[in-house]
């Protein structure tokens, strides 16, 4: 077998399974219980320090 055939077989079988598991894990991580507070905190980052921007007047 040449290298291309071996890599093609790997990509068609095991790597597809690995990427599917990674995707399911990422979705489960994003929608896990208790993640709402973290997501709301991250969503409010652009709105912080409107009156006193970081780095000014330290």
ZATOR-666039 format. One record per residue (C-alpha): residue number from 1; residue in three letters; x, y, z. Coordinates in steps of 0.02 Angstrom, whole numbers, plus 50000, padded with zeros to 5 digits. Each point is the difference from the previous one (the first is absolute). Example, Ala and Ser with C-alpha at 12.3 -4.5 7.8 and 13.67 -1.06 7.14 Angstrom:
2
resi/resn/xx/yy/zz
1/ALA/50615/49775/50390
2/SER/50069/50172/49967
// end
This chain:
58
resi/resn/xx/yy/zz
1/UNK/50000/50000/50000
2/UNK/50060/50173/49962
3/UNK/49994/50144/50122
4/UNK/49849/50082/49919
5/UNK/49894/49843/50016
6/UNK/50046/49976/50182
7/UNK/49963/50182/50044
8/UNK/49838/49996/49900
9/UNK/49942/49845/50093
10/UNK/50045/50081/50167
11/UNK/49908/50161/49956
12/UNK/49846/49906/49941
13/UNK/49983/49896/50157
14/UNK/50088/50048/50162
15/UNK/50025/50185/49970
16/UNK/49817/50021/49956
17/UNK/49954/49914/50163
18/UNK/50124/50109/50096
19/UNK/49932/50162/49926
20/UNK/49821/49946/50034
21/UNK/50043/49966/50182
22/UNK/50088/50168/50012
23/UNK/49847/50090/49928
24/UNK/49880/49911/50119
25/UNK/50115/50041/50146
26/UNK/50012/50184/49952
27/UNK/49811/50014/49986
28/UNK/49976/49910/50167
29/UNK/50128/50117/50080
30/UNK/49912/50155/49934
31/UNK/49828/49944/50058
32/UNK/50050/49923/50166
33/UNK/49902/50047/50156
34/UNK/50073/50151/50086
35/UNK/50080/50073/49844
36/UNK/49874/50142/49985
37/UNK/50093/50111/50125
38/UNK/50165/49976/49910
39/UNK/49922/50037/49829
40/UNK/49913/50157/50066
41/UNK/50163/50060/50078
42/UNK/50095/49975/49837
43/UNK/49861/50083/49900
44/UNK/50014/50157/50108
45/UNK/50187/50024/49975
46/UNK/49979/50135/49865
47/UNK/49884/50097/50115
48/UNK/50118/50010/50148
49/UNK/50094/50157/50050
50/UNK/49899/50119/49891
51/UNK/50028/50147/50117
52/UNK/50179/49959/50046
53/UNK/50091/49901/49862
54/UNK/50142/49888/50054
55/UNK/50172/50079/49992
56/UNK/49941/50179/50022
57/UNK/50034/50090/50164
58/UNK/50081/49855/50093
// end
